[in-house]
Amino acid sequence: MQCSYQNRSLSPQVLRIRNADGYFVTSIAYPGRRIFFSAPSDAFLEIQSNLLMTSYHLDYLDCEGLEVKRPKPAPQAALSPAC
């Protein structure tokens, strides 16, 4: 599935996409930047934020909640033949 995450903090974050089968991808999200990525349906996003020089904070988000929903195309009206 296609997913999106935006770093709304003032510092870079380390992102790691993981699932139970051991699949993972690591990336950096700079402040204000939106990251688009593909992930298995059972994956979660691990977000590492540095709080101080010697400590960091981890958040976990389910990737299903980050899935990019594409709008369904509008139905097209049937054209009737000209009389």
C-alpha positions as CSV (number, residue, x, y, z in Angstrom):
1,M,0.0,0.0,0.0
2,Q,1.1,3.6,-0.6
3,C,1.6,5.6,2.6
4,S,2.6,9.2,3.6
5,Y,4.1,10.7,6.7
6,Q,5.0,14.4,7.5
7,N,7.7,15.4,10.0
8,R,6.0,18.3,11.9
9,S,8.9,18.6,14.4
10,L,11.8,21.1,14.3
11,S,14.5,18.4,14.0
12,P,15.2,15.5,11.6
13,Q,13.6,12.1,12.5
14,V,14.7,8.6,11.7
15,L,11.9,6.5,10.2
16,R,11.8,2.8,10.1
17,I,9.1,0.8,8.4
18,R,8.8,-2.7,9.9
19,N,6.5,-5.7,9.8
20,A,6.4,-9.1,11.6
21,D,8.3,-10.9,8.8
22,G,11.4,-8.9,9.4
23,Y,10.9,-6.5,6.5
24,F,12.2,-3.0,7.2
25,V,13.3,0.1,5.5
26,T,15.0,3.1,7.1
27,S,14.9,6.7,6.0
28,I,15.4,10.3,7.3
29,A,12.5,12.8,7.4
30,Y,13.7,16.4,7.6
31,P,11.6,19.1,9.4
32,G,8.4,20.0,7.4
33,R,9.1,17.3,4.7
34,R,6.5,14.7,3.7
35,I,7.7,11.2,2.9
36,F,5.8,8.8,0.6
37,F,6.6,5.1,0.8
38,S,5.2,1.7,0.0
39,A,4.6,-0.7,2.9
40,P,3.1,-4.1,3.5
41,S,-0.4,-4.0,5.0
42,D,0.8,-5.3,8.3
43,A,3.7,-2.8,8.7
44,F,4.1,-0.1,11.2
45,L,6.2,3.1,11.2
46,E,8.8,3.6,14.0
47,I,9.7,7.3,14.4
48,Q,12.9,8.1,16.3
49,S,13.2,11.7,17.5
50,N,16.2,13.1,19.4
51,L,15.2,14.8,22.6
52,L,18.6,15.6,24.0
53,M,22.2,14.8,22.9
54,T,22.1,11.5,24.7
55,S,18.4,10.4,24.5
56,Y,15.7,9.8,22.0
57,H,12.0,9.1,21.8
58,L,10.2,6.4,19.8
59,D,6.7,6.5,18.4
60,Y,4.9,3.8,16.6
61,L,2.2,4.3,14.0
62,D,0.2,1.6,12.1
63,C,0.8,2.1,8.4
64,E,-2.9,1.5,7.6
65,G,-3.6,4.8,9.3
66,L,-1.0,6.5,7.0
67,E,-2.3,5.0,3.7
68,V,-2.8,7.4,0.9
69,K,-6.4,7.1,-0.3
70,R,-6.8,7.9,-4.0
71,P,-10.1,9.5,-4.9
72,K,-12.4,7.3,-7.0
73,P,-13.0,8.6,-10.5
74,A,-16.3,10.3,-11.0
75,P,-18.8,8.2,-13.0
76,Q,-19.1,9.4,-16.6
77,A,-22.5,10.3,-17.9
78,A,-23.7,8.1,-20.7
79,L,-23.9,10.0,-24.0
80,S,-27.1,9.6,-25.9
81,P,-27.0,9.6,-29.7
82,A,-28.0,12.8,-31.4
83,C,-31.4,12.8,-32.9
